[in-house]
Amino acid sequence: MNRLIRIRHFFEKHGFAVSTRLAETLGMKVKSVRLFFIYASFSTIIGGPVLYLIIAFWLKMKDMIYTKRSSVFDL
């Protein structure tokens, strides 16, 4: 168990440096960079299925409106 705690502390110590270094490079607050990553992850998680459902609905409606007839005698 002690090994897991040391691994967790290592990633906590060095993992958060990404946001800090990015904020220093861009001249922003660290809190703003972290909030951006949080909002981006939520929008990606929610946006993907919503976009899929919109496209599926649009294709279904297109198929209902434009039916392809194979010949003139199918009227």
C-alpha atoms as a printed R data frame, in Angstrom:
   type eleno elety resid chain resno       x      y       z
1  ATOM     1    CA   MET     A     1   0.000  0.000   0.000
2  ATOM     2    CA   ASN     A     2   2.893  2.320   0.731
3  ATOM     3    CA   ARG     A     3   4.074  1.900  -2.856
4  ATOM     4    CA   LEU     A     4   0.710  3.075  -4.229
5  ATOM     5    CA   ILE     A     5   0.816  6.154  -2.019
6  ATOM     6    CA   ARG     A     6   4.305  7.029  -3.268
7  ATOM     7    CA   ILE     A     7   3.182  6.608  -6.893
8  ATOM     8    CA   ARG     A     8   0.134  8.795  -6.267
9  ATOM     9    CA   HIS     A     9   2.244 11.510  -4.632
10 ATOM    10    CA   PHE     A    10   4.690 11.397  -7.549
11 ATOM    11    CA   PHE     A    11   1.934 11.982 -10.092
12 ATOM    12    CA   GLU     A    12   0.307 14.660  -7.946
13 ATOM    13    CA   LYS     A    13   3.626 16.469  -7.588
14 ATOM    14    CA   HIS     A    14   4.668 16.309 -11.235
15 ATOM    15    CA   GLY     A    15   1.293 16.029 -12.976
16 ATOM    16    CA   PHE     A    16  -0.056 19.385 -11.883
17 ATOM    17    CA   ALA     A    17   3.028 21.066 -13.268
18 ATOM    18    CA   VAL     A    18   1.505 20.825 -16.749
19 ATOM    19    CA   SER     A    19  -1.204 23.362 -15.966
20 ATOM    20    CA   THR     A    20   1.256 25.578 -14.102
21 ATOM    21    CA   ARG     A    21   3.812 25.645 -16.899
22 ATOM    22    CA   LEU     A    22   1.140 26.214 -19.545
23 ATOM    23    CA   ALA     A    23  -0.324 29.096 -17.532
24 ATOM    24    CA   GLU     A    24   3.096 30.652 -17.051
25 ATOM    25    CA   THR     A    25   3.845 30.352 -20.757
26 ATOM    26    CA   LEU     A    26   0.537 31.951 -21.765
27 ATOM    27    CA   GLY     A    27   0.599 34.531 -18.979
28 ATOM    28    CA   MET     A    28  -2.664 33.339 -17.452
29 ATOM    29    CA   LYS     A    29  -3.854 32.214 -14.040
30 ATOM    30    CA   VAL     A    30  -3.449 28.507 -13.258
31 ATOM    31    CA   LYS     A    31  -7.065 28.327 -12.134
32 ATOM    32    CA   SER     A    32  -8.249 29.496 -15.560
33 ATOM    33    CA   VAL     A    33  -6.215 26.840 -17.363
34 ATOM    34    CA   ARG     A    34  -7.533 24.074 -15.118
35 ATOM    35    CA   LEU     A    35 -11.122 25.278 -15.551
36 ATOM    36    CA   PHE     A    36 -10.618 25.298 -19.317
37 ATOM    37    CA   PHE     A    37  -9.530 21.646 -19.249
38 ATOM    38    CA   ILE     A    38 -12.513 20.719 -17.072
39 ATOM    39    CA   TYR     A    39 -15.001 22.508 -19.344
40 ATOM    40    CA   ALA     A    40 -13.381 21.049 -22.467
41 ATOM    41    CA   SER     A    41 -13.650 17.517 -21.115
42 ATOM    42    CA   PHE     A    42 -17.326 17.958 -20.178
43 ATOM    43    CA   SER     A    43 -18.204 19.465 -23.546
44 ATOM    44    CA   THR     A    44 -16.448 16.594 -25.310
45 ATOM    45    CA   ILE     A    45 -18.244 13.976 -23.231
46 ATOM    46    CA   ILE     A    46 -21.663 15.575 -23.730
47 ATOM    47    CA   GLY     A    47 -21.127 16.922 -27.249
48 ATOM    48    CA   GLY     A    48 -20.242 13.624 -28.914
49 ATOM    49    CA   PRO     A    49 -23.481 11.727 -28.230
50 ATOM    50    CA   VAL     A    50 -25.590 14.826 -28.869
51 ATOM    51    CA   LEU     A    51 -23.928 15.373 -32.249
52 ATOM    52    CA   TYR     A    52 -24.429 11.663 -33.061
53 ATOM    53    CA   LEU     A    53 -28.143 11.856 -32.277
54 ATOM    54    CA   ILE     A    54 -28.585 15.003 -34.368
55 ATOM    55    CA   ILE     A    55 -26.876 13.431 -37.378
56 ATOM    56    CA   ALA     A    56 -28.865 10.189 -36.979
57 ATOM    57    CA   PHE     A    57 -32.134 12.138 -36.833
58 ATOM    58    CA   TRP     A    58 -31.154 14.212 -39.874
59 ATOM    59    CA   LEU     A    59 -30.263 11.108 -41.921
60 ATOM    60    CA   LYS     A    60 -33.522  9.389 -40.917
61 ATOM    61    CA   MET     A    61 -35.545 12.415 -41.983
62 ATOM    62    CA   LYS     A    62 -33.616 12.633 -45.256
63 ATOM    63    CA   ASP     A    63 -34.397  8.979 -45.990
64 ATOM    64    CA   MET     A    64 -38.083  9.544 -45.265
65 ATOM    65    CA   ILE     A    65 -38.321 12.572 -47.552
66 ATOM    66    CA   TYR     A    66 -36.186 11.423 -50.463
67 ATOM    67    CA   THR     A    67 -37.163  7.886 -51.383
68 ATOM    68    CA   LYS     A    68 -35.274  6.413 -54.290
69 ATOM    69    CA   ARG     A    69 -37.398  4.659 -56.862
70 ATOM    70    CA   SER     A    70 -35.803  1.986 -58.952
71 ATOM    71    CA   SER     A    71 -37.962  2.483 -62.057
72 ATOM    72    CA   VAL     A    72 -40.855  4.442 -63.505
73 ATOM    73    CA   PHE     A    73 -43.242  1.546 -62.966
74 ATOM    74    CA   ASP     A    74 -42.964  1.760 -59.161
75 ATOM    75    CA   LEU     A    75 -45.362  4.711 -59.069
